Amino acid sequence: MRHRTLQTTILVLLLHADLCGAAQVQRAGTIKSVQGDVRLLQQNTPRTVAPGAAVAEADRVVTGRNASATFTLRDGMMVTVGPNSTLDLAKVRFDPVTQEGSIGLSLLQGVVRVVTGVIGKLHPEQVEIATPTSVVGVRGTDFIVEVP
């Protein structure tokens, strides 16, 4: 009886660990700096924002007044979100082996500065910044987009 209880406990723990691992979202990038009131939302759930924290596809970065956040994506793209801004990481895919992928950011309001990484340099057509009124295709390496 005791042996069976131990087996059941181990099985439950292994299943729990497997489910928790499956639920984790793949890291798309890393927060480098945070100033002021910055929130990182994943499916409307706030997450800790501090240097070293992960950002993932489908995250939303929201900055308050006089606030900003800078993060780098896996391909080396650097993104700085300015004050009073809302930015969605709509699509962030990168394969470091093939150096291919695609990035789609959606700036709902505010300002964002982007310095492209590998994808923007090798496959600029695979990088897009959407705003409520337009979609910006990337043809440079350092640019700013603002939505009033």
N, CA, C and O atoms as a GROMACS GRO file, in nm:
protein
  592
    1MET      N    1   0.083  -0.120   0.000
    1MET     CA    2   0.000   0.000   0.000
    1MET      C    3   0.087   0.126   0.000
    1MET      O    4   0.062   0.220  -0.075
    2ARG      N    5   0.188   0.125   0.084
    2ARG     CA    6   0.277   0.240   0.094
    2ARG      C    7   0.353   0.262  -0.037
    2ARG      O    8   0.374   0.376  -0.080
    3HIS      N    9   0.394   0.151  -0.100
    3HIS     CA   10   0.466   0.158  -0.227
    3HIS      C   11   0.376   0.219  -0.336
    3HIS      O   12   0.423   0.300  -0.416
    4ARG      N   13   0.250   0.180  -0.338
    4ARG     CA   14   0.156   0.232  -0.438
    4ARG      C   15   0.132   0.382  -0.418
    4ARG      O   16   0.123   0.457  -0.515
    5THR      N   17   0.123   0.426  -0.292
    5THR     CA   18   0.104   0.568  -0.263
    5THR      C   19   0.224   0.648  -0.313
    5THR      O   20   0.208   0.756  -0.369
    6LEU      N   21   0.344   0.596  -0.293
    6LEU     CA   22   0.465   0.663  -0.339
    6LEU      C   23   0.465   0.672  -0.492
    6LEU      O   24   0.499   0.777  -0.548
    7GLN      N   25   0.428   0.564  -0.559
    7GLN     CA   26   0.422   0.566  -0.705
    7GLN      C   27   0.321   0.669  -0.755
    7GLN      O   28   0.348   0.743  -0.850
    8THR      N   29   0.206   0.674  -0.692
    8THR     CA   30   0.102   0.770  -0.731
    8THR      C   31   0.151   0.912  -0.711
    8THR      O   32   0.128   0.998  -0.796
    9THR      N   33   0.217   0.937  -0.599
    9THR     CA   34   0.269   1.070  -0.570
    9THR      C   35   0.373   1.112  -0.674
    9THR      O   36   0.370   1.225  -0.723
   10ILE      N   37   0.462   1.022  -0.708
   10ILE     CA   38   0.565   1.051  -0.808
   10ILE      C   39   0.500   1.078  -0.944
   10ILE      O   40   0.539   1.171  -1.014
   11LEU      N   41   0.401   0.997  -0.980
   11LEU     CA   42   0.332   1.017  -1.107
   11LEU      C   43   0.264   1.154  -1.113
   11LEU      O   44   0.273   1.224  -1.214
   12VAL      N   45   0.197   1.191  -1.006
   12VAL     CA   46   0.129   1.321  -1.001
   12VAL      C   47   0.231   1.434  -1.013
   12VAL      O   48   0.206   1.531  -1.085
   13LEU      N   49   0.343   1.424  -0.944
   13LEU     CA   50   0.446   1.528  -0.951
   13LEU      C   51   0.505   1.539  -1.092
   13LEU      O   52   0.528   1.650  -1.141
   14LEU      N   53   0.529   1.426  -1.156
   14LEU     CA   54   0.583   1.429  -1.292
   14LEU      C   55   0.484   1.490  -1.390
   14LEU      O   56   0.522   1.570  -1.476
   15LEU      N   57   0.357   1.454  -1.378
   15LEU     CA   58   0.255   1.513  -1.465
   15LEU      C   59   0.243   1.663  -1.442
   15LEU      O   60   0.230   1.740  -1.537
   16HIS      N   61   0.248   1.704  -1.316
   16HIS     CA   62   0.240   1.847  -1.284
   16HIS      C   63   0.358   1.922  -1.344
   16HIS      O   64   0.341   2.030  -1.402
   17ALA      N   65   0.478   1.867  -1.330
   17ALA     CA   66   0.597   1.932  -1.384
   17ALA      C   67   0.588   1.942  -1.536
   17ALA      O   68   0.628   2.043  -1.594
   18ASP      N   69   0.537   1.836  -1.601
   18ASP     CA   70   0.524   1.837  -1.745
   18ASP      C   71   0.422   1.941  -1.791
   18ASP      O   72   0.447   2.014  -1.887
   19LEU      N   73   0.309   1.950  -1.722
   19LEU     CA   74   0.207   2.048  -1.758
   19LEU      C   75   0.257   2.190  -1.735
   19LEU      O   76   0.229   2.278  -1.816
   20CYS      N   77   0.329   2.212  -1.626
   20CYS     CA   78   0.383   2.346  -1.600
   20CYS      C   79   0.482   2.385  -1.708
   20CYS      O   80   0.483   2.500  -1.752
   21GLY      N   81   0.565   2.292  -1.750
   21GLY     CA   82   0.662   2.320  -1.855
   21GLY      C   83   0.594   2.351  -1.987
   21GLY      O   84   0.639   2.439  -2.061
   22ALA      N   85   0.485   2.279  -2.017
   22ALA     CA   86   0.413   2.303  -2.141
   22ALA      C   87   0.344   2.438  -2.139
   22ALA      O   88   0.326   2.501  -2.244
   23ALA      N   89   0.306   2.484  -2.021
   23ALA     CA   90   0.235   2.610  -2.010
   23ALA      C   91   0.329   2.730  -2.020
   23ALA      O   92   0.284   2.842  -2.045
   24GLN      N   93   0.459   2.708  -2.000
   24GLN     CA   94   0.552   2.819  -2.007
   24GLN      C   95   0.562   2.870  -2.150
   24GLN      O   96   0.561   2.792  -2.246
   25VAL      N   97   0.573   2.999  -2.164
   25VAL     CA   98   0.582   3.060  -2.296
   25VAL      C   99   0.730   3.075  -2.330
   25VAL      O  100   0.812   3.109  -2.245
   26GLN      N  101   0.763   3.051  -2.458
   26GLN     CA  102   0.902   3.061  -2.500
   26GLN      C  103   0.948   3.206  -2.494
   26GLN      O  104   0.878   3.298  -2.537
   27ARG      N  105   1.067   3.225  -2.441
   27ARG     CA  106   1.128   3.358  -2.431
   27ARG      C  107   1.156   3.412  -2.571
   27ARG      O  108   1.224   3.348  -2.651
   28ALA      N  109   1.102   3.530  -2.598
   28ALA     CA  110   1.127   3.597  -2.726
   28ALA      C  111   1.237   3.700  -2.712
   28ALA      O  112   1.300   3.739  -2.810
   29GLY      N  113   1.260   3.744  -2.588
   29GLY     CA  114   1.360   3.846  -2.563
   29GLY      C  115   1.375   3.871  -2.415
   29GLY      O  116   1.318   3.801  -2.331
   30THR      N  117   1.454   3.975  -2.383
   30THR     CA  118   1.488   4.004  -2.244
   30THR      C  119   1.480   4.154  -2.218
   30THR      O  120   1.527   4.235  -2.297
   31ILE      N  121   1.419   4.189  -2.105
   31ILE     CA  122   1.413   4.329  -2.062
   31ILE      C  123   1.555   4.374  -2.025
   31ILE      O  124   1.624   4.306  -1.949
   32LYS      N  125   1.597   4.487  -2.080
   32LYS     CA  126   1.730   4.541  -2.049
   32LYS      C  127   1.724   4.654  -1.948
   32LYS      O  128   1.809   4.663  -1.860
   33SER      N  129   1.623   4.741  -1.961
   33SER     CA  130   1.612   4.851  -1.865
   33SER      C  131   1.465   4.892  -1.850
   33SER      O  132   1.385   4.878  -1.942
   34VAL      N  133   1.434   4.943  -1.732
   34VAL     CA  134   1.299   4.989  -1.700
   34VAL      C  135   1.312   5.118  -1.622
   34VAL      O  136   1.393   5.129  -1.530
   35GLN      N  137   1.230   5.217  -1.659
   35GLN     CA  138   1.228   5.343  -1.585
   35GLN      C  139   1.082   5.382  -1.562
   35GLN      O  140   1.004   5.390  -1.657
   36GLY      N  141   1.045   5.405  -1.438
   36GLY     CA  142   0.909   5.447  -1.406
   36GLY      C  143   0.810   5.333  -1.406
   36GLY      O  144   0.846   5.217  -1.386
   37ASP      N  145   0.682   5.367  -1.428
   37ASP     CA  146   0.572   5.272  -1.423
   37ASP      C  147   0.560   5.195  -1.554
   37ASP      O  148   0.508   5.247  -1.653
   38VAL      N  149   0.609   5.071  -1.554
   38VAL     CA  150   0.604   4.986  -1.672
   38VAL      C  151   0.536   4.855  -1.633
   38VAL      O  152   0.570   4.793  -1.533
   39ARG      N  153   0.438   4.815  -1.715
   39ARG     CA  154   0.369   4.688  -1.691
   39ARG      C  155   0.385   4.598  -1.812
   39ARG      O  156   0.382   4.643  -1.927
   40LEU      N  157   0.403   4.470  -1.784
   40LEU     CA  158   0.412   4.368  -1.888
   40LEU      C  159   0.294   4.274  -1.868
   40LEU      O  160   0.283   4.210  -1.764
   41LEU      N  161   0.206   4.267  -1.967
   41LEU     CA  162   0.086   4.185  -1.955
   41LEU      C  163   0.092   4.068  -2.051
   41LEU      O  164   0.124   4.084  -2.169
   42GLN      N  165   0.060   3.950  -1.998
   42GLN     CA  166   0.044   3.834  -2.085
   42GLN      C  167  -0.096   3.780  -2.061
   42GLN      O  168  -0.128   3.735  -1.951
   43GLN      N  169  -0.178   3.784  -2.164
   43GLN     CA  170  -0.320   3.746  -2.154
   43GLN      C  171  -0.386   3.822  -2.039
   43GLN      O  172  -0.458   3.764  -1.958
   44ASN      N  173  -0.359   3.952  -2.034
   44ASN     CA  174  -0.413   4.044  -1.933
   44ASN      C  175  -0.368   4.014  -1.791
   44ASN      O  176  -0.425   4.068  -1.696
   45THR      N  177  -0.267   3.930  -1.774
   45THR     CA  178  -0.212   3.901  -1.642
   45THR      C  179  -0.080   3.976  -1.628
   45THR      O  180   0.012   3.954  -1.707
   46PRO      N  181  -0.069   4.067  -1.527
   46PRO     CA  182   0.056   4.142  -1.510
   46PRO      C  183   0.172   4.052  -1.470
   46PRO      O  184   0.156   3.958  -1.392
   47ARG      N  185   0.290   4.082  -1.525
   47ARG     CA  186   0.412   4.009  -1.490
   47ARG      C  187   0.516   4.107  -1.440
   47ARG      O  188   0.509   4.227  -1.467
   48THR      N  189   0.613   4.055  -1.369
   48THR     CA  190   0.721   4.136  -1.315
   48THR      C  191   0.802   4.198  -1.429
   48THR      O  192   0.838   4.130  -1.525
   49VAL      N  193   0.831   4.325  -1.415
   49VAL     CA  194   0.913   4.394  -1.513
   49VAL      C  195   1.038   4.444  -1.442
   49VAL      O  196   1.033   4.535  -1.360
   50ALA      N  197   1.148   4.381  -1.475
   50ALA     CA  198   1.278   4.418  -1.419
   50ALA      C  199   1.383   4.373  -1.520
   50ALA      O  200   1.358   4.281  -1.597
   51PRO      N  201   1.499   4.436  -1.520
   51PRO     CA  202   1.604   4.390  -1.609
   51PRO      C  203   1.628   4.240  -1.591
   51PRO      O  204   1.638   4.190  -1.479
   52GLY      N  205   1.636   4.170  -1.704
   52GLY     CA  206   1.655   4.025  -1.702
   52GLY      C  207   1.526   3.947  -1.718
   52GLY      O  208   1.529   3.828  -1.747
   53ALA      N  209   1.411   4.013  -1.700
   53ALA     CA  210   1.282   3.944  -1.716
   53ALA      C  211   1.260   3.909  -1.863
   53ALA      O  212   1.308   3.978  -1.953
   54ALA      N  213   1.187   3.801  -1.886
   54ALA     CA  214   1.158   3.757  -2.023
   54ALA      C  215   1.041   3.833  -2.082
   54ALA      O  216   0.947   3.870  -2.010
   55VAL      N  217   1.046   3.855  -2.213
   55VAL     CA  218   0.930   3.899  -2.288
   55VAL      C  219   0.898   3.786  -2.386
   55VAL      O  220   0.988   3.715  -2.430
   56ALA      N  221   0.770   3.770  -2.418
   56ALA     CA  222   0.728   3.660  -2.504
   56ALA      C  223   0.628   3.709  -2.607
   56ALA      O  224   0.567   3.815  -2.592
   57GLU      N  225   0.612   3.630  -2.712
   57GLU     CA  226   0.511   3.660  -2.811
   57GLU      C  227   0.375   3.673  -2.742
   57GLU      O  228   0.344   3.597  -2.651
   58ALA      N  229   0.298   3.770  -2.784
   58ALA     CA  230   0.164   3.801  -2.730
   58ALA      C  231   0.169   3.885  -2.603
   58ALA      O  232   0.064   3.916  -2.547
   59ASP      N  233   0.288   3.921  -2.555
   59ASP     CA  234   0.297   4.012  -2.440
   59ASP      C  235   0.257   4.152  -2.483
   59ASP      O  236   0.267   4.189  -2.600
   60ARG      N  237   0.211   4.230  -2.386
   60ARG     CA  238   0.180   4.372  -2.407
   60ARG      C  239   0.265   4.452  -2.309
   60ARG      O  240   0.266   4.424  -2.189
   61VAL      N  241   0.337   4.551  -2.360
   61VAL     CA  242   0.417   4.640  -2.278
   61VAL      C  243   0.341   4.772  -2.267
   61VAL      O  244   0.308   4.834  -2.368
   62VAL      N  245   0.314   4.815  -2.143
   62VAL     CA  246   0.241   4.939  -2.118
   62VAL      C  247   0.327   5.028  -2.030
   62VAL      O  248   0.369   4.987  -1.921
   63THR      N  249   0.353   5.150  -2.077
   63THR     CA  250   0.433   5.244  -1.998
   63THR      C  251   0.347   5.360  -1.952
   63THR      O  252   0.255   5.403  -2.022
   64GLY      N  253   0.378   5.411  -1.836
   64GLY     CA  254   0.307   5.526  -1.781
   64GLY      C  255   0.378   5.656  -1.817
   64GLY      O  256   0.470   5.659  -1.899
   65ARG      N  257   0.332   5.761  -1.754
   65ARG     CA  258   0.390   5.894  -1.776
   65ARG      C  259   0.536   5.893  -1.732
   65ARG      O  260   0.569   5.841  -1.626
   66ASN      N  261   0.623   5.951  -1.813
   66ASN     CA  262   0.767   5.959  -1.784
   66ASN      C  263   0.830   5.821  -1.764
   66ASN      O  264   0.929   5.809  -1.691
   67ALA      N  265   0.775   5.719  -1.826
   67ALA     CA  266   0.827   5.583  -1.811
   67ALA      C  267   0.879   5.532  -1.945
   67ALA      O  268   0.841   5.582  -2.051
   68SER      N  269   0.967   5.432  -1.939
   68SER     CA  270   1.016   5.369  -2.061
   68SER      C  271   1.069   5.230  -2.028
   68SER      O  272   1.101   5.199  -1.913
   69ALA      N  273   1.078   5.149  -2.131
   69ALA     CA  274   1.135   5.014  -2.115
   69ALA      C  275   1.212   4.981  -2.242
   69ALA      O  276   1.169   5.015  -2.352
   70THR      N  277   1.324   4.915  -2.225
   70THR     CA  278   1.403   4.869  -2.338
   70THR      C  279   1.421   4.719  -2.326
   70THR      O  280   1.453   4.668  -2.219
   71PHE      N  281   1.400   4.650  -2.438
   71PHE     CA  282   1.424   4.505  -2.439
   71PHE      C  283   1.488   4.466  -2.571
   71PHE      O  284   1.476   4.537  -2.671
   72THR      N  285   1.557   4.354  -2.570
   72THR     CA  286   1.614   4.299  -2.692
   72THR      C  287   1.544   4.168  -2.722
   72THR      O  288   1.512   4.091  -2.633
   73LEU      N  289   1.523   4.144  -2.851
   73LEU     CA  290   1.464   4.019  -2.895
   73LEU      C  291   1.576   3.922  -2.931
   73LEU      O  292   1.692   3.961  -2.939
   74ARG      N  293   1.540   3.796  -2.951
   74ARG     CA  294   1.641   3.692  -2.972
   74ARG      C  295   1.728   3.714  -3.096
   74ARG      O  296   1.840   3.665  -3.101
   75ASP      N  297   1.678   3.787  -3.194
   75ASP     CA  298   1.759   3.812  -3.313
   75ASP      C  299   1.850   3.934  -3.297
   75ASP      O  300   1.924   3.969  -3.388
   76GLY      N  301   1.843   3.997  -3.178
   76GLY     CA  302   1.926   4.114  -3.152
   76GLY      C  303   1.854   4.246  -3.170
   76GLY      O  304   1.912   4.352  -3.143
   77MET      N  305   1.728   4.244  -3.214
   77MET     CA  306   1.652   4.368  -3.228
   77MET      C  307   1.639   4.435  -3.092
   77MET      O  308   1.608   4.369  -2.993
   78MET      N  309   1.662   4.567  -3.089
   78MET     CA  310   1.646   4.643  -2.965
   78MET      C  311   1.522   4.730  -2.980
   78MET      O  312   1.507   4.804  -3.077
   79VAL      N  313   1.433   4.722  -2.881
   79VAL     CA  314   1.307   4.796  -2.884
   79VAL      C  315   1.300   4.882  -2.758
   79VAL      O  316   1.313   4.832  -2.647
   80THR      N  317   1.278   5.012  -2.776
   80THR     CA  318   1.257   5.102  -2.663
   80THR      C  319   1.116   5.158  -2.673
   80THR      O  320   1.079   5.220  -2.772
   81VAL      N  321   1.039   5.134  -2.568
   81VAL     CA  322   0.901   5.181  -2.561
   81VAL      C  323   0.901   5.308  -2.478
   81VAL      O  324   0.944   5.307  -2.362
   82GLY      N  325   0.853   5.418  -2.536
   82GLY     CA  326   0.855   5.547  -2.468
   82GLY      C  327   0.737   5.567  -2.374
   82GLY      O  328   0.658   5.475  -2.353
   83PRO      N  329   0.726   5.687  -2.316
   83PRO     CA  330   0.620   5.718  -2.218
   83PRO      C  331   0.480   5.707  -2.278
   83PRO      O  332   0.459   5.728  -2.397
   84ASN      N  333   0.384   5.674  -2.191
   84ASN     CA  334   0.242   5.667  -2.229
   84ASN      C  335   0.220   5.583  -2.355
   84ASN      O  336   0.149   5.625  -2.447
   85SER      N  337   0.280   5.466  -2.359
   85SER     CA  338   0.275   5.382  -2.478
   85SER      C  339   0.217   5.244  -2.446
   85SER      O  340   0.223   5.196  -2.333
   86THR      N  341   0.161   5.184  -2.551
   86THR     CA  342   0.114   5.045  -2.543
   86THR      C  343   0.163   4.974  -2.668
   86THR      O  344   0.130   5.012  -2.780
   87LEU      N  345   0.242   4.869  -2.648
   87LEU     CA  346   0.302   4.794  -2.758
   87LEU      C  347   0.272   4.646  -2.739
   87LEU      O  348   0.299   4.589  -2.633
   88ASP      N  349   0.217   4.582  -2.843
   88ASP     CA  350   0.194   4.438  -2.841
   88ASP      C  351   0.302   4.368  -2.921
   88ASP      O  352   0.337   4.411  -3.031
   89LEU      N  353   0.355   4.259  -2.867
   89LEU     CA  354   0.447   4.174  -2.940
   89LEU      C  355   0.362   4.069  -3.012
   89LEU      O  356   0.347   3.957  -2.965
   90ALA      N  357   0.307   4.108  -3.126
   90ALA     CA  358   0.209   4.026  -3.196
   90ALA      C  359   0.270   3.896  -3.249
   90ALA      O  360   0.210   3.790  -3.236
   91LYS      N  361   0.389   3.906  -3.308
   91LYS     CA  362   0.454   3.786  -3.362
   91LYS      C  363   0.605   3.802  -3.346
   91LYS      O  364   0.663   3.899  -3.394
   92VAL      N  365   0.666   3.707  -3.278
   92VAL     CA  366   0.812   3.710  -3.260
   92VAL      C  367   0.863   3.568  -3.278
   92VAL      O  368   0.851   3.484  -3.189
   93ARG      N  369   0.920   3.542  -3.396
   93ARG     CA  370   0.971   3.409  -3.428
   93ARG      C  371   1.112   3.424  -3.483
   93ARG      O  372   1.137   3.507  -3.570
   94PHE      N  373   1.204   3.343  -3.431
   94PHE     CA  374   1.343   3.349  -3.478
   94PHE      C  375   1.410   3.216  -3.456
   94PHE      O  376   1.405   3.160  -3.346
   95ASP      N  377   1.473   3.165  -3.561
   95ASP     CA  378   1.551   3.041  -3.552
   95ASP      C  379   1.698   3.080  -3.563
   95ASP      O  380   1.745   3.118  -3.670
   96PRO      N  381   1.773   3.070  -3.452
   96PRO     CA  382   1.913   3.112  -3.455
   96PRO      C  383   2.000   3.027  -3.547
   96PRO      O  384   2.106   3.072  -3.591
   97VAL      N  385   1.958   2.906  -3.577
   97VAL     CA  386   2.037   2.819  -3.665
   97VAL      C  387   2.026   2.866  -3.810
   97VAL      O  388   2.128   2.880  -3.878
   98THR      N  389   1.904   2.889  -3.856
   98THR     CA  390   1.885   2.930  -3.996
   98THR      C  391   1.890   3.082  -4.014
   98THR      O  392   1.896   3.131  -4.126
   99GLN      N  393   1.887   3.156  -3.901
   99GLN     CA  394   1.885   3.302  -3.904
   99GLN      C  395   1.760   3.356  -3.973
   99GLN      O  396   1.762   3.463  -4.032
  100GLU      N  397   1.650   3.280  -3.965
  100GLU     CA  398   1.525   3.322  -4.026
  100GLU      C  399   1.417   3.339  -3.920
  100GLU      O  400   1.426   3.284  -3.811
  101GLY      N  401   1.315   3.416  -3.956
  101GLY     CA  402   1.204   3.438  -3.865
  101GLY      C  403   1.122   3.555  -3.911
  101GLY      O  404   1.138   3.603  -4.023
  102SER      N  405   1.034   3.601  -3.824
  102SER     CA  406   0.951   3.717  -3.855
  102SER      C  407   0.912   3.786  -3.725
  102SER      O  408   0.895   3.722  -3.621
  103ILE      N  409   0.898   3.917  -3.734
  103ILE     CA  410   0.862   3.996  -3.617
  103ILE      C  411   0.749   4.090  -3.656
  103ILE      O  412   0.757   4.161  -3.757
  104GLY      N  413   0.645   4.090  -3.575
  104GLY     CA  414   0.534   4.182  -3.593
  104GLY      C  415   0.502   4.249  -3.461
  104GLY      O  416   0.462   4.183  -3.365
  105LEU      N  417   0.519   4.379  -3.456
  105LEU     CA  418   0.487   4.457  -3.337
  105LEU      C  419   0.366   4.544  -3.368
  105LEU      O  420   0.348   4.586  -3.482
  106SER      N  421   0.285   4.569  -3.268
  106SER     CA  422   0.166   4.653  -3.287
  106SER      C  423   0.169   4.766  -3.185
  106SER      O  424   0.151   4.743  -3.065
  107LEU      N  425   0.192   4.887  -3.233
  107LEU     CA  426   0.194   5.005  -3.146
  107LEU      C  427   0.055   5.065  -3.142
  107LEU      O  428   0.009   5.123  -3.240
  108LEU      N  429  -0.012   5.051  -3.028
  108LEU     CA  430  -0.149   5.101  -3.014
  108LEU      C  431  -0.152   5.249  -2.982
  108LEU      O  432  -0.240   5.322  -3.027
  109GLN      N  433  -0.054   5.294  -2.903
  109GLN     CA  434  -0.040   5.437  -2.873
  109GLN      C  435   0.101   5.462  -2.823
  109GLN      O  436   0.169   5.372  -2.775
  110GLY      N  437   0.144   5.588  -2.836
  110GLY     CA  438   0.275   5.626  -2.785
  110GLY      C  439   0.383   5.621  -2.890
  110GLY      O  440   0.359   5.644  -3.008
  111VAL      N  441   0.504   5.591  -2.843
  111VAL     CA  442   0.621   5.594  -2.931
  111VAL      C  443   0.709   5.472  -2.903
  111VAL      O  444   0.722   5.426  -2.790
  112VAL      N  445   0.769   5.422  -3.011
  112VAL     CA  446   0.863   5.311  -2.999
  112VAL      C  447   0.981   5.337  -3.092
  112VAL      O  448   0.964   5.384  -3.205
  113ARG      N  449   1.099   5.306  -3.043
  113ARG     CA  450   1.221   5.313  -3.124
  113ARG      C  451   1.269   5.171  -3.145
  113ARG      O  452   1.274   5.092  -3.050
  114VAL      N  453   1.304   5.139  -3.268
  114VAL     CA  454   1.348   5.004  -3.301
  114VAL      C  455   1.483   5.011  -3.372
  114VAL      O  456   1.501   5.088  -3.466
  115VAL      N  457   1.576   4.929  -3.326
  115VAL     CA  458   1.702   4.907  -3.396
  115VAL      C  459   1.699   4.761  -3.436
  115VAL      O  460   1.703   4.672  -3.351
  116THR      N  461   1.693   4.735  -3.567
  116THR     CA  462   1.672   4.599  -3.614
  116THR      C  463   1.788   4.507  -3.580
  116THR      O  464   1.902   4.550  -3.559
  117GLY      N  465   1.755   4.378  -3.577
  117GLY     CA  466   1.853   4.274  -3.553
  117GLY      C  467   1.876   4.194  -3.681
  117GLY      O  468   1.868   4.248  -3.791
  118VAL      N  469   1.904   4.067  -3.665
  118VAL     CA  470   1.936   3.980  -3.778
  118VAL      C  471   1.822   3.976  -3.880
  118VAL      O  472   1.846   3.990  -4.000
  119ILE      N  473   1.699   3.958  -3.833
  119ILE     CA  474   1.586   3.948  -3.926
  119ILE      C  475   1.573   4.076  -4.008
  119ILE      O  476   1.556   4.069  -4.130
  120GLY      N  477   1.579   4.190  -3.944
  120GLY     CA  478   1.566   4.318  -4.014
  120GLY      C  479   1.678   4.343  -4.114
  120GLY      O  480   1.656   4.409  -4.215
  121LYS      N  481   1.795   4.291  -4.086
  121LYS     CA  482   1.908   4.311  -4.176
  121LYS      C  483   1.905   4.213  -4.294
  121LYS      O  484   1.931   4.251  -4.408
  122LEU      N  485   1.874   4.084  -4.265
  122LEU     CA  486   1.875   3.982  -4.370
  122LEU      C  487   1.742   3.968  -4.444
  122LEU      O  488   1.740   3.938  -4.563
  123HIS      N  489   1.632   3.989  -4.373
  123HIS     CA  490   1.498   3.970  -4.430
  123HIS      C  491   1.407   4.085  -4.387
  123HIS      O  492   1.311   4.062  -4.313
  124PRO      N  493   1.434   4.208  -4.430
  124PRO     CA  494   1.357   4.322  -4.381
  124PRO      C  495   1.207   4.311  -4.408
  124PRO      O  496   1.126   4.370  -4.336
  125GLU      N  497   1.170   4.237  -4.511
  125GLU     CA  498   1.027   4.220  -4.541
  125GLU      C  499   0.954   4.138  -4.434
  125GLU      O  500   0.831   4.133  -4.433
  126GLN      N  501   1.030   4.075  -4.344
  126GLN     CA  502   0.972   3.994  -4.238
  126GLN      C  503   0.955   4.071  -4.107
  126GLN      O  504   0.922   4.012  -4.004
  127VAL      N  505   0.976   4.202  -4.111
  127VAL     CA  506   0.959   4.286  -3.992
  127VAL      C  507   0.852   4.391  -4.022
  127VAL      O  508   0.863   4.466  -4.119
  128GLU      N  509   0.749   4.395  -3.938
  128GLU     CA  510   0.642   4.493  -3.955
  128GLU      C  511   0.604   4.555  -3.822
  128GLU      O  512   0.603   4.489  -3.718
  129ILE      N  513   0.573   4.684  -3.828
  129ILE     CA  514   0.520   4.756  -3.712
  129ILE      C  515   0.381   4.806  -3.753
  129ILE      O  516   0.369   4.886  -3.846
  130ALA      N  517   0.278   4.758  -3.685
  130ALA     CA  518   0.142   4.801  -3.715
  130ALA      C  519   0.100   4.910  -3.617
  130ALA      O  520   0.140   4.910  -3.501
  131THR      N  521   0.020   5.003  -3.667
  131THR     CA  522  -0.042   5.106  -3.584
  131THR      C  523  -0.192   5.099  -3.611
  131THR      O  524  -0.234   5.026  -3.700
  132PRO      N  525  -0.273   5.172  -3.536
  132PRO     CA  526  -0.417   5.167  -3.563
  132PRO      C  527  -0.455   5.211  -3.705
  132PRO      O  528  -0.563   5.176  -3.753
  133THR      N  529  -0.369   5.287  -3.772
  133THR     CA  530  -0.405   5.338  -3.905
  133THR      C  531  -0.315   5.290  -4.018
  133THR      O  532  -0.345   5.318  -4.134
  134SER      N  533  -0.206   5.220  -3.988
  134SER     CA  534  -0.116   5.179  -4.096
  134SER      C  535  -0.025   5.064  -4.051
  134SER      O  536  -0.020   5.028  -3.934
  135VAL      N  537   0.046   5.009  -4.150
  135VAL     CA  538   0.148   4.908  -4.124
  135VAL      C  539   0.277   4.958  -4.184
  135VAL      O  540   0.282   4.995  -4.301
  136VAL      N  541   0.383   4.960  -4.104
  136VAL     CA  542   0.512   5.009  -4.147
  136VAL      C  543   0.600   4.889  -4.182
  136VAL      O  544   0.624   4.803  -4.098
  137GLY      N  545   0.647   4.885  -4.307
  137GLY     CA  546   0.744   4.784  -4.347
  137GLY      C  547   0.883   4.839  -4.320
  137GLY      O  548   0.909   4.957  -4.342
  138VAL      N  549   0.971   4.756  -4.273
  138VAL     CA  550   1.104   4.801  -4.234
  138VAL      C  551   1.198   4.798  -4.353
  138VAL      O  552   1.212   4.697  -4.421
  139ARG      N  553   1.262   4.911  -4.377
  139ARG     CA  554   1.364   4.920  -4.482
  139ARG      C  555   1.489   4.989  -4.430
  139ARG      O  556   1.577   5.026  -4.508
  140GLY      N  557   1.497   5.007  -4.301
  140GLY     CA  558   1.614   5.069  -4.239
  140GLY      C  559   1.653   4.990  -4.116
  140GLY      O  560   1.592   4.888  -4.084
  141THR      N  561   1.753   5.038  -4.047
  141THR     CA  562   1.798   4.963  -3.930
  141THR      C  563   1.765   5.031  -3.799
  141THR      O  564   1.768   4.966  -3.695
  142ASP      N  565   1.734   5.161  -3.802
  142ASP     CA  566   1.705   5.236  -3.679
  142ASP      C  567   1.593   5.334  -3.710
  142ASP      O  568   1.611   5.424  -3.792
  143PHE      N  569   1.478   5.317  -3.646
  143PHE     CA  570   1.366   5.405  -3.677
  143PHE      C  571   1.276   5.423  -3.556
  143PHE      O  572   1.282   5.346  -3.460
  144ILE      N  573   1.193   5.527  -3.564
  144ILE     CA  574   1.098   5.560  -3.456
  144ILE      C  575   0.959   5.566  -3.517
  144ILE      O  576   0.939   5.621  -3.626
  145VAL      N  577   0.861   5.509  -3.445
  145VAL     CA  578   0.720   5.516  -3.486
  145VAL      C  579   0.643   5.579  -3.371
  145VAL      O  580   0.662   5.542  -3.255
  146GLU      N  581   0.555   5.675  -3.404
  146GLU     CA  582   0.475   5.741  -3.300
  146GLU      C  583   0.328   5.739  -3.337
  146GLU      O  584   0.290   5.766  -3.451
  147VAL      N  585   0.244   5.706  -3.238
  147VAL     CA  586   0.098   5.711  -3.253
  147VAL      C  587   0.046   5.805  -3.147
  147VAL      O  588   0.061   5.778  -3.028
  148PRO      N  589  -0.016   5.917  -3.188
  148PRO     CA  590  -0.065   6.013  -3.088
  148PRO      C  591  -0.180   5.957  -3.004
  148PRO      O  592  -0.231   6.025  -2.916
   0.00000   0.00000   0.00000
